[in-house]
Amino acid sequence: MNINSKKEELIPVEFLFFDYETVIDFNTSSCMKSYSLSILRLTPFELDTLEKLDKQGRSTNNNFIERECALKSIENIRKQKCMTFLGFDCGKRFIDWFLENSKDKMFVFI
């Protein structure tokens, strides 16, 4: 809310699904060290679409062609909306990306 104008601003919301891949670093007390971070970035509409496609792809009531079409659509969403940060600096690079991309929107982590 902007205090001067007493007008609430609507901020776009996006959902971030994330997954770390790690290895054991025996040199630092067997701590887990991340080497890859993948995110799936979706708007609320895209998340609803993905949920519907997932149900269609798993439904035994749909015929083979409908299920395959839904699964292909899911694969297209993944190709367009997934990002992977590779390397032992993946966490830092993700934070840099996050700071740059969260200036004009709110992210919900899942």
C-alpha positions in Angstrom: 0.0 0.0 0.0 1.3 3.4 -1.0 0.9 5.5 2.2 0.8 8.8 0.3 -2.0 7.9 -2.1 -3.9 5.4 0.2 -4.2 3.2 -2.9 -3.3 -0.5 -2.8 -1.2 -1.8 -5.6 -1.8 -5.2 -7.1 1.4 -7.2 -7.5 1.5 -10.1 -9.9 2.1 -13.5 -8.2 4.1 -16.4 -9.6 4.7 -19.8 -8.1 8.2 -21.3 -7.9 8.6 -25.0 -7.5 12.3 -25.8 -6.8 14.5 -28.8 -6.4 18.1 -29.0 -5.3 20.4 -31.8 -6.3 23.3 -32.4 -3.9 26.4 -34.5 -3.3 28.2 -35.4 -0.1 31.2 -33.2 0.5 33.5 -35.4 2.6 36.0 -32.5 2.9 33.5 -30.4 5.0 32.3 -32.9 7.6 30.2 -34.9 5.1 27.9 -31.9 4.5 25.6 -32.0 1.5 26.7 -29.6 -1.2 24.3 -28.4 -3.9 25.4 -28.7 -7.6 22.1 -28.1 -9.3 19.0 -26.1 -8.7 15.9 -26.4 -10.9 12.9 -24.2 -10.8 9.5 -24.3 -12.4 8.0 -20.8 -12.7 4.2 -20.6 -13.2 1.5 -17.9 -13.0 -1.7 -18.9 -11.2 -3.3 -19.5 -14.6 -0.5 -21.7 -15.7 -0.6 -23.6 -12.5 -4.3 -24.3 -12.9 -3.7 -25.4 -16.5 -0.9 -27.8 -15.4 -3.2 -29.3 -12.7 -6.0 -29.9 -15.2 -3.5 -31.4 -17.7 -2.1 -33.7 -15.0 -5.5 -35.0 -14.1 -6.3 -35.6 -17.8 -3.0 -37.4 -18.3 -3.6 -39.7 -15.3 -7.3 -40.3 -15.9 -8.3 -43.8 -16.9 -11.6 -42.4 -18.2 -9.9 -40.6 -21.1 -8.9 -42.4 -24.2 -5.2 -42.9 -25.1 -5.1 -39.9 -27.5 -6.5 -37.5 -24.8 -4.0 -38.7 -22.3 -1.1 -38.4 -24.7 -2.2 -34.9 -25.7 -2.3 -33.9 -22.1 1.2 -35.4 -21.4 2.7 -33.6 -24.5 1.2 -30.3 -23.2 2.8 -30.9 -19.8 6.1 -31.5 -21.5 5.8 -28.3 -23.4 5.1 -26.3 -20.2 8.2 -27.9 -18.6 10.4 -26.9 -21.6 9.1 -23.3 -21.6 8.9 -22.7 -17.8 11.7 -24.7 -16.2 15.2 -23.3 -15.5 18.2 -25.1 -14.2 21.2 -23.5 -12.5 24.2 -25.9 -12.7 27.4 -25.8 -10.7 28.5 -25.5 -7.1 27.5 -21.8 -7.2 23.9 -22.7 -8.2 22.5 -21.3 -5.0 24.2 -17.9 -5.4 23.2 -17.7 -9.1 19.6 -18.5 -8.2 19.6 -15.8 -5.5 21.0 -13.3 -8.0 18.2 -14.3 -10.5 15.6 -14.1 -7.8 16.6 -10.6 -6.7 16.6 -9.4 -10.3 13.2 -11.0 -11.1 11.3 -10.2 -7.9 11.4 -6.4 -8.3 8.0 -6.2 -9.8 6.3 -9.4 -8.6 5.8 -11.7 -5.6 7.0 -15.3 -5.7 5.5 -18.1 -3.7 7.9 -20.9 -3.0 6.6 -24.4 -3.2 
